[in-house]
C-alpha cells in the first residue's frame, strides 16, 4: 500500500503538520490560562479588577495567537481561551470595570 499510515511522532502536542510551533503553543497556553482565571474570578463581584484585566489581556493574546496560528489544534485552544476571556472580561466590566 503506497499510503501507509505512520504515527506523527515529530512536533509538539498542538502541531499537526509535523513541525514545532513554540510561539503559537505558548500563546495558546497563556490564552487558556488567562481565560480560565478570568472566567472563574468573574463569579466573585469583589474580584472585578482581576477578572476584567485578565480577560482583556487574554483577549489580546488570543487575537494575536489567532493571527499567527498555523494549525487547527492551535486555533481550537485559542477559541476556547478567547471565549472564556471574553465572558470574564464582560462580567468583570459589568461588576465595576477595569478601574473599580
C-alpha positions in Angstrom: 0.0 0.0 0.0 1.6 3.3 -1.1 0.0 5.5 1.5 0.7 3.6 4.7 -0.3 5.5 7.8 2.5 6.3 10.2 2.1 7.9 13.7 3.1 11.5 13.9 6.0 11.4 16.5 7.6 14.7 15.5 6.5 18.1 16.6 4.5 19.4 19.6 1.2 18.5 21.0 -0.7 21.1 19.0 1.2 20.8 15.7 -0.5 18.6 13.1 1.9 19.5 10.3 4.9 17.7 11.9 6.8 21.0 12.8 7.2 22.7 16.2 5.5 26.0 16.8 6.8 27.2 20.2 5.4 30.7 20.0 1.9 29.6 18.9 1.8 26.9 21.6 2.9 29.4 24.2 0.2 31.9 23.2 -2.4 29.1 23.3 -1.4 28.1 26.8 -1.3 31.7 28.0 -4.7 32.5 26.5 -6.2 29.3 28.0 -4.8 30.1 31.4 -5.9 33.8 31.4 -9.3 32.8 30.1 -9.7 30.3 32.9 -8.6 32.8 35.6 -10.9 35.5 34.1 -13.9 33.1 33.9 -13.5 31.8 37.5 -12.9 35.1 39.1 -15.9 36.6 37.3 -18.2 34.7 39.7 -17.0 36.9 42.5 -18.0 40.5 42.2 -15.3 41.7 44.5 -12.7 40.4 42.1 -13.9 42.5 39.2 -10.4 44.1 38.6 -8.7 40.7 38.3 -11.4 39.3 36.0 -11.6 42.3 33.7 -7.8 42.8 33.4 -7.1 39.1 32.8 -10.0 38.9 30.4 -8.7 41.9 28.4 -5.1 40.6 28.3 -6.4 37.1 27.4 -8.4 38.6 24.5 -5.4 40.5 23.2 -3.1 37.4 23.4 -5.8 35.2 21.9 -6.3 37.6 18.9 -2.6 37.8 18.2 -2.4 34.0 18.5 -5.2 33.6 16.0 -3.4 36.0 13.7 -0.2 33.9 13.6 -1.7 30.4 14.3 -0.9 27.7 11.7 -2.8 24.6 12.7 -6.4 23.8 13.6 -5.5 22.5 17.0 -3.9 25.8 18.0 -6.9 27.7 16.8 -9.3 25.4 18.7 -7.4 26.1 22.0 -7.3 29.8 21.2 -11.0 30.0 20.6 -11.7 28.3 23.9 -9.4 30.7 25.7 -10.9 33.7 23.9 -14.4 32.7 24.8 -13.5 32.3 28.5 -11.6 35.6 28.4 -14.5 37.4 26.8 -17.0 36.1 29.3 -14.7 37.0 32.2 -14.0 40.4 30.8 -17.6 41.4 30.2 -18.8 40.1 33.6 -15.9 41.9 35.2 -16.8 45.1 33.3 -20.4 44.7 34.5 -19.3 44.4 38.1 -17.1 47.5 38.2 -14.8 47.7 35.2 -11.1 48.0 34.8 -10.5 50.7 37.4 -13.1 49.8 40.0 
